[in-house]
Amino acid sequence: MEHILELARARRSVRSFDGGGIGAEEREKLLAFAAAIENPWGLPVEFRLLDAAEHKLSSPVITGERWYLGAKIKAAPHMEEAFGYSFETLVLYAQSLGLGTTWIGGTMDRAVFGRAMELQSGERMPCVSPIGRPAAKMSLREIVMRRGVRADWREDFSALCFDGDFSRPLNETEAGAYAEPLRAALLAPSAVNRQPWRIVKDGGSVHFYCKHAAGYVSAAAGDLQKVDLGIAICHFALCALERGLPLRFSTADPGIPAPANTEYIAGYLPE
Ligand SMILES: Cc1cc2nc3c(=O)[nH]c(=O)nc-3n(C[C@H](O)[C@H](O)[C@H](O)COP(=O)(O)O)c2cc1C
């Protein structure tokens, strides 16, 4: 998979599909790619492609879908970030094959999807996604939904990225070699498009934080905003890797004073 920034730019949530489904060969490709996906937390994510008709799967916001991408992970600290990272890796790969997806953590019947995934106690399924070819035209519901969450809008670079500590905004020029990976991170999808990531570049290190809002935590899904952080970190890391930036992953809180409700998640340090 190449050109992560381009894939991140081209991806959008697809809620209207063409009804044609995806062929056996493509499904095999997706599953082979999925089986090799790793995340920096080292927590395995199990993926399945689920036939919507066979398992009676649907979502009130999705039309024309024939397949769902399901995934589950063992309940553990950092499972949300790990899940977000691994699932988004597959989302970007699907994008590279011309397939559309939508992260779904709310608008679904969890019991039905849980049965289809054979979810065991001790396992969690924070999100699922329909997967297939986008329809030629968006459904009215999709158009209304995109407007409701201002889906095409992303917060300015300098509103979310900081230099050294949270008191100094970082601009793209100052970000140097990290500008593109950071741009890729800021294009990430997030629950209700809240974009909860806050990022501090401290010299050669980049630290990711989550600015928590109320209403995103449940027993079944965990903290959806931490899933969002895993997604943004995935975009950053895959783009940095592609550019050959020598970085190593870290979960050691650097101790930078953070604003209220803003939790350190993980970062990358120079190698
Ligand atoms: C963790 C997570 C959960 C989401 N849950 C839903 C959902 O339940 N239903 C839905 O229609 N979209 C859901 N979305 C999609 C977001 O609304 C969408 O990514 C955001 O509005 C940005 O739009 P874009 O993906 O087209 O860039 C979710 C996204 C994420 C990352």
The ligand as an SDF file (V2000), in Angstrom:
LIG
                    3D

 31 33  0  0  0  0  0  0  0  0999 V2000
  -15.0550    5.4050   15.7680 C   0  0  0  0  0  0  0  0  0  0  0  0
  -16.0480    5.9020   14.7350 C   0  0  0  0  0  0  0  0  0  0  0  0
  -17.4080    5.6020   14.8540 C   0  0  0  0  0  0  0  0  0  0  0  0
  -18.3180    6.0390   13.8720 C   0  0  0  0  0  0  0  0  0  0  0  0
  -19.6390    5.6640   13.9940 N   0  0  0  0  0  0  0  0  0  0  0  0
  -20.5110    5.9920   12.9930 C   0  0  0  0  0  0  0  0  0  0  0  0
  -21.8570    5.5170   13.0280 C   0  0  0  0  0  0  0  0  0  0  0  0
  -22.2610    4.8190   13.9640 O   0  0  0  0  0  0  0  0  0  0  0  0
  -22.6770    5.8320   11.9870 N   0  0  0  0  0  0  0  0  0  0  0  0
  -22.2560    6.5940   10.9260 C   0  0  0  0  0  0  0  0  0  0  0  0
  -23.0520    6.8280   10.0110 O   0  0  0  0  0  0  0  0  0  0  0  0
  -20.9690    7.0640   10.8690 N   0  0  0  0  0  0  0  0  0  0  0  0
  -20.1050    6.7740   11.8670 C   0  0  0  0  0  0  0  0  0  0  0  0
  -18.7940    7.2080   11.7960 N   0  0  0  0  0  0  0  0  0  0  0  0
  -18.3370    7.9860   10.6190 C   0  0  0  0  0  0  0  0  0  0  0  0
  -18.0920    9.4570   10.9370 C   0  0  0  0  0  0  0  0  0  0  0  0
  -19.3160   10.1380   11.0820 O   0  0  0  0  0  0  0  0  0  0  0  0
  -17.2560   10.0780    9.7940 C   0  0  0  0  0  0  0  0  0  0  0  0
  -16.0200    9.4190    9.7150 O   0  0  0  0  0  0  0  0  0  0  0  0
  -16.9970   11.5730    9.9970 C   0  0  0  0  0  0  0  0  0  0  0  0
  -18.2120   12.2720    9.9650 O   0  0  0  0  0  0  0  0  0  0  0  0
  -16.0600   12.1570    8.9120 C   0  0  0  0  0  0  0  0  0  0  0  0
  -16.5920   11.9270    7.6240 O   0  0  0  0  0  0  0  0  0  0  0  0
  -15.7280   11.1270    6.5410 P   0  0  0  0  0  0  0  0  0  0  0  0
  -15.4700    9.7570    7.0870 O   0  0  0  0  0  0  0  0  0  0  0  0
  -16.6030   11.0930    5.3050 O   0  0  0  0  0  0  0  0  0  0  0  0
  -14.4430   11.8870    6.3350 O   0  0  0  0  0  0  0  0  0  0  0  0
  -17.8790    6.8110   12.7760 C   0  0  0  0  0  0  0  0  0  0  0  0
  -16.5040    7.1070   12.6640 C   0  0  0  0  0  0  0  0  0  0  0  0
  -15.5980    6.6460   13.6120 C   0  0  0  0  0  0  0  0  0  0  0  0
  -14.1420    6.9310   13.4170 C   0  0  0  0  0  0  0  0  0  0  0  0
  1  2  1  0
  2  3  1  0
  2 30  2  0
  3  4  2  0
  4  5  1  0
  4 28  1  0
  5  6  2  0
  6  7  1  0
  6 13  1  0
  7  8  2  0
  7  9  1  0
  9 10  1  0
 10 11  2  0
 10 12  1  0
 12 13  2  0
 13 14  1  0
 14 15  1  0
 14 28  1  0
 15 16  1  0
 16 17  1  0
 16 18  1  0
 18 19  1  0
 18 20  1  0
 20 21  1  0
 20 22  1  0
 22 23  1  0
 23 24  1  0
 24 25  2  0
 24 26  1  0
 24 27  1  0
 28 29  2  0
 29 30  1  0
 30 31  1  0
M  END
$$$$
